Amino acid sequence: MPARIDELPSDVLDRWLAPLVDDPAGAVAFLAEVTGRVARRRGGGHVLVLGGGPVADALAGEDYAVTVAHLEHGLPTGLRFDAVYAGADALARLRGQRDQLRAVRRLAGLLRPGGALVVQGRQPDPARWASDAWVREVDCVRQTVLLAGAEMPLRYVWPTELDLMAELAELALDSRWGGWCGEPVECGGPVVSVYRS
Protein backbone atom coordinates (compact mmCIF):
# COMPACT_ATOMS: atom_id res chain seq x y z
CA MET A 1 0.00 0.00 0.00
CA PRO A 2 1.43 3.41 -0.94
CA ALA A 3 2.47 5.68 1.90
CA ARG A 4 1.03 8.80 0.32
CA ILE A 5 -1.94 9.49 -1.92
CA ASP A 6 0.26 11.01 -4.65
CA GLU A 7 2.07 7.67 -5.00
CA LEU A 8 -1.09 5.91 -6.10
CA PRO A 9 -1.22 4.43 -9.60
CA SER A 10 -3.16 6.52 -12.11
CA ASP A 11 -6.00 4.02 -12.35
CA VAL A 12 -6.93 3.86 -8.66
CA LEU A 13 -10.46 2.68 -9.38
CA ASP A 14 -9.35 -0.51 -11.11
CA ARG A 15 -6.75 -1.27 -8.48
CA TRP A 16 -9.04 -0.56 -5.52
CA LEU A 17 -12.34 -1.94 -6.72
CA ALA A 18 -11.59 -4.89 -8.93
CA PRO A 19 -9.10 -7.46 -7.63
CA LEU A 20 -10.92 -10.18 -9.57
CA VAL A 21 -10.27 -8.43 -12.88
CA ASP A 22 -6.63 -9.50 -12.48
CA ASP A 23 -7.76 -13.09 -13.10
CA PRO A 24 -9.50 -13.13 -16.50
CA ALA A 25 -8.86 -16.90 -16.80
CA GLY A 26 -10.76 -17.47 -13.53
CA ALA A 27 -13.57 -15.21 -14.69
CA VAL A 28 -13.80 -17.05 -18.01
CA ALA A 29 -13.92 -20.45 -16.30
CA PHE A 30 -16.64 -19.18 -13.95
CA LEU A 31 -18.68 -17.57 -16.74
CA ALA A 32 -18.24 -20.67 -18.93
CA GLU A 33 -19.80 -22.79 -16.19
CA VAL A 34 -22.67 -20.33 -15.73
CA THR A 35 -23.24 -19.95 -19.48
CA GLY A 36 -22.96 -23.68 -20.13
CA ARG A 37 -25.89 -24.36 -17.83
CA VAL A 38 -28.04 -22.03 -19.94
CA ALA A 39 -26.75 -22.94 -23.40
CA ARG A 40 -26.71 -26.66 -22.41
CA ARG A 41 -23.33 -27.19 -23.98
CA ARG A 42 -19.70 -26.71 -23.08
CA GLY A 43 -18.09 -23.85 -24.96
CA GLY A 44 -19.90 -21.18 -26.87
CA GLY A 45 -22.90 -19.21 -25.77
CA HIS A 46 -23.76 -15.53 -25.98
CA VAL A 47 -22.40 -13.27 -23.24
CA LEU A 48 -22.84 -9.54 -22.67
CA VAL A 49 -19.84 -8.01 -20.89
CA LEU A 50 -20.30 -4.51 -19.52
CA GLY A 51 -17.26 -2.38 -20.16
CA GLY A 52 -15.27 -4.93 -22.16
CA GLY A 53 -11.66 -5.45 -21.05
CA PRO A 54 -9.62 -8.60 -20.48
CA VAL A 55 -12.61 -10.77 -19.51
CA ALA A 56 -14.40 -9.95 -22.79
CA ASP A 57 -11.20 -10.60 -24.75
CA ALA A 58 -10.58 -13.93 -22.98
CA LEU A 59 -14.19 -15.08 -23.54
CA ALA A 60 -13.99 -14.21 -27.22
CA GLY A 61 -10.77 -16.20 -27.42
CA GLU A 62 -12.71 -19.21 -26.08
CA ASP A 63 -15.30 -19.02 -28.90
CA TYR A 64 -18.04 -17.25 -26.98
CA ALA A 65 -20.16 -14.72 -28.85
CA VAL A 66 -19.28 -11.62 -26.83
CA THR A 67 -21.10 -8.32 -26.97
CA VAL A 68 -19.59 -5.35 -25.15
CA ALA A 69 -21.79 -2.53 -23.89
CA HIS A 70 -21.75 0.30 -21.36
CA LEU A 71 -24.67 1.20 -19.10
CA GLU A 72 -24.10 4.89 -19.72
CA HIS A 73 -24.17 4.55 -23.53
CA GLY A 74 -27.10 2.20 -23.97
CA LEU A 75 -27.58 -1.54 -24.12
CA PRO A 76 -28.18 -3.69 -27.20
CA THR A 77 -31.73 -4.20 -28.39
CA GLY A 78 -33.23 -7.28 -29.97
CA LEU A 79 -30.60 -9.62 -28.49
CA ARG A 80 -30.86 -12.14 -25.67
CA PHE A 81 -27.91 -13.50 -23.73
CA ASP A 82 -27.06 -16.68 -21.85
CA ALA A 83 -25.15 -14.56 -19.34
CA VAL A 84 -24.62 -10.89 -18.58
CA TYR A 85 -21.45 -9.96 -16.71
CA ALA A 86 -21.45 -6.70 -14.77
CA GLY A 87 -17.84 -6.20 -13.68
CA ALA A 88 -16.63 -4.66 -10.48
CA ASP A 89 -17.51 -1.04 -11.09
CA ALA A 90 -20.50 -1.32 -13.45
CA LEU A 91 -23.18 -0.65 -10.82
CA ALA A 92 -20.94 1.38 -8.48
CA ARG A 93 -20.48 4.06 -11.14
CA LEU A 94 -24.22 4.78 -11.16
CA ARG A 95 -25.05 7.65 -8.83
CA GLY A 96 -28.09 6.41 -6.98
CA GLN A 97 -30.08 3.39 -5.93
CA ARG A 98 -32.84 4.08 -8.47
CA ASP A 99 -30.30 4.19 -11.30
CA GLN A 100 -28.81 0.93 -10.07
CA LEU A 101 -32.25 -0.70 -9.86
CA ARG A 102 -33.11 0.48 -13.39
CA ALA A 103 -29.84 -0.99 -14.63
CA VAL A 104 -30.51 -4.36 -12.99
CA ARG A 105 -33.99 -4.39 -14.55
CA ARG A 106 -32.59 -3.54 -18.00
CA LEU A 107 -29.92 -6.24 -17.71
CA ALA A 108 -32.49 -8.81 -16.54
CA GLY A 109 -34.55 -8.02 -19.63
CA LEU A 110 -31.63 -9.08 -21.84
CA LEU A 111 -31.43 -12.62 -20.45
CA ARG A 112 -32.72 -15.76 -22.14
CA PRO A 113 -34.96 -17.96 -19.96
CA GLY A 114 -32.69 -19.46 -17.31
CA GLY A 115 -29.99 -16.91 -18.14
CA ALA A 116 -27.62 -15.56 -15.50
CA LEU A 117 -26.75 -12.05 -14.38
CA VAL A 118 -23.29 -12.15 -12.79
CA VAL A 119 -22.50 -9.07 -10.69
CA GLN A 120 -19.01 -8.52 -9.34
CA GLY A 121 -18.13 -5.99 -6.67
CA ARG A 122 -16.77 -5.59 -3.17
CA GLN A 123 -18.46 -6.66 0.03
CA PRO A 124 -18.94 -3.29 1.75
CA ASP A 125 -16.77 -2.52 4.77
CA PRO A 126 -17.17 1.24 5.42
CA ALA A 127 -15.31 1.13 8.75
CA ARG A 128 -12.19 -0.32 7.11
CA TRP A 129 -12.53 1.91 4.04
CA ALA A 130 -12.51 5.03 6.25
CA SER A 131 -8.87 4.30 7.15
CA ASP A 132 -7.83 3.16 3.65
CA ALA A 133 -5.08 5.37 2.15
CA TRP A 134 -6.84 5.25 -1.23
CA VAL A 135 -10.15 6.52 0.19
CA ARG A 136 -10.75 10.23 0.63
CA GLU A 137 -14.29 10.03 2.05
CA VAL A 138 -16.92 7.46 3.06
CA ASP A 139 -20.57 8.52 3.36
CA CYS A 140 -22.51 5.74 5.08
CA VAL A 141 -25.87 7.51 4.59
CA ARG A 142 -25.54 7.83 0.81
CA GLN A 143 -23.51 4.60 0.61
CA THR A 144 -20.72 6.29 -1.30
CA VAL A 145 -16.94 6.07 -1.35
CA LEU A 146 -14.83 8.84 -2.84
CA LEU A 147 -11.41 7.60 -3.90
CA ALA A 148 -8.33 9.80 -3.85
CA GLY A 149 -7.96 11.54 -7.19
CA ALA A 150 -11.53 10.72 -8.26
CA GLU A 151 -14.08 13.37 -9.12
CA MET A 152 -17.20 11.30 -8.55
CA PRO A 153 -17.96 8.94 -5.67
CA LEU A 154 -18.84 5.29 -6.15
CA ARG A 155 -22.13 4.04 -4.72
CA TYR A 156 -21.62 0.71 -3.01
CA VAL A 157 -24.41 -1.86 -2.79
CA TRP A 158 -24.98 -4.23 0.10
CA PRO A 159 -25.58 -7.83 -1.04
CA THR A 160 -29.07 -7.89 0.49
CA GLU A 161 -29.88 -4.64 -1.32
CA LEU A 162 -28.66 -6.16 -4.59
CA ASP A 163 -30.79 -9.25 -3.88
CA LEU A 164 -33.86 -7.02 -3.55
CA MET A 165 -33.02 -5.16 -6.77
CA ALA A 166 -32.72 -8.53 -8.52
CA GLU A 167 -36.01 -9.73 -7.04
CA LEU A 168 -37.74 -6.57 -8.28
CA ALA A 169 -36.29 -7.41 -11.71
CA GLU A 170 -37.77 -10.94 -11.42
CA LEU A 171 -34.41 -12.62 -10.84
CA ALA A 172 -33.51 -15.03 -8.04
CA LEU A 173 -30.19 -15.43 -6.27
CA ASP A 174 -28.47 -18.60 -7.48
CA SER A 175 -25.15 -18.30 -5.63
CA ARG A 176 -22.71 -15.84 -4.06
CA TRP A 177 -18.96 -16.26 -3.75
CA GLY A 178 -15.86 -14.36 -2.68
CA GLY A 179 -14.03 -15.25 -5.90
CA TRP A 180 -14.08 -17.26 -9.08
CA CYS A 181 -13.21 -20.53 -7.31
CA GLY A 182 -16.02 -20.61 -4.73
CA GLU A 183 -14.20 -18.79 -1.93
CA PRO A 184 -16.30 -17.50 0.99
CA VAL A 185 -17.26 -13.82 0.99
CA GLU A 186 -15.29 -11.64 3.42
CA CYS A 187 -15.92 -8.06 4.57
CA GLY A 188 -14.18 -5.62 2.25
CA GLY A 189 -13.27 -8.39 -0.18
CA PRO A 190 -14.50 -9.36 -3.63
CA VAL A 191 -18.03 -10.69 -4.05
CA VAL A 192 -19.60 -12.37 -7.08
CA SER A 193 -23.40 -12.77 -7.11
CA VAL A 194 -25.18 -14.93 -9.66
CA TYR A 195 -28.88 -14.32 -10.36
CA ARG A 196 -31.11 -16.45 -12.59
CA SER A 197 -34.06 -15.43 -14.72
Rosetta blueprint (number, residue, H / E / L):
1 M L
2 P L
3 A L
4 R L
5 I H
6 D H
7 E H
8 L L
9 P L
10 S L
11 D L
12 V H
13 L H
14 D H
15 R H
16 W H
17 L H
18 A L
19 P H
20 L H
21 V H
22 D H
23 D L
24 P H
25 A H
26 G H
27 A H
28 V H
29 A H
30 F H
31 L H
32 A H
33 E H
34 V H
35 T H
36 G H
37 R H
38 V H
39 A H
40 R L
41 R L
42 R L
43 G L
44 G L
45 G L
46 H E
47 V E
48 L E
49 V E
50 L E
51 G L
52 G L
53 G L
54 P H
55 V H
56 A H
57 D H
58 A H
59 L H
60 A H
61 G H
62 E L
63 D L
64 Y L
65 A E
66 V E
67 T E
68 V E
69 A E
70 H E
71 L H
72 E H
73 H H
74 G E
75 L L
76 P L
77 T L
78 G L
79 L L
80 R L
81 F E
82 D E
83 A E
84 V E
85 Y E
86 A E
87 G L
88 A L
89 D L
90 A L
91 L L
92 A L
93 R L
94 L L
95 R L
96 G L
97 Q H
98 R H
99 D H
100 Q H
101 L H
102 R H
103 A H
104 V H
105 R H
106 R H
107 L H
108 A H
109 G L
110 L L
111 L E
112 R E
113 P E
114 G E
115 G E
116 A E
117 L E
118 V E
119 V E
120 Q E
121 G E
122 R E
123 Q L
124 P L
125 D L
126 P H
127 A H
128 R H
129 W H
130 A L
131 S L
132 D L
133 A L
134 W L
135 V E
136 R E
137 E E
138 V E
139 D E
140 C L
141 V L
142 R L
143 Q L
144 T E
145 V E
146 L E
147 L E
148 A L
149 G L
150 A L
151 E L
152 M L
153 P L
154 L E
155 R E
156 Y L
157 V L
158 W L
159 P H
160 T H
161 E H
162 L H
163 D H
164 L H
165 M H
166 A H
167 E H
168 L H
169 A L
170 E L
171 L L
172 A E
173 L E
174 D E
175 S E
176 R E
177 W E
178 G L
179 G L
180 W L
181 C L
182 G L
183 E L
184 P L
185 V L
186 E L
187 C L
188 G L
189 G L
190 P E
191 V E
192 V E
193 S E
194 V E
195 Y E
196 R E
197 S L
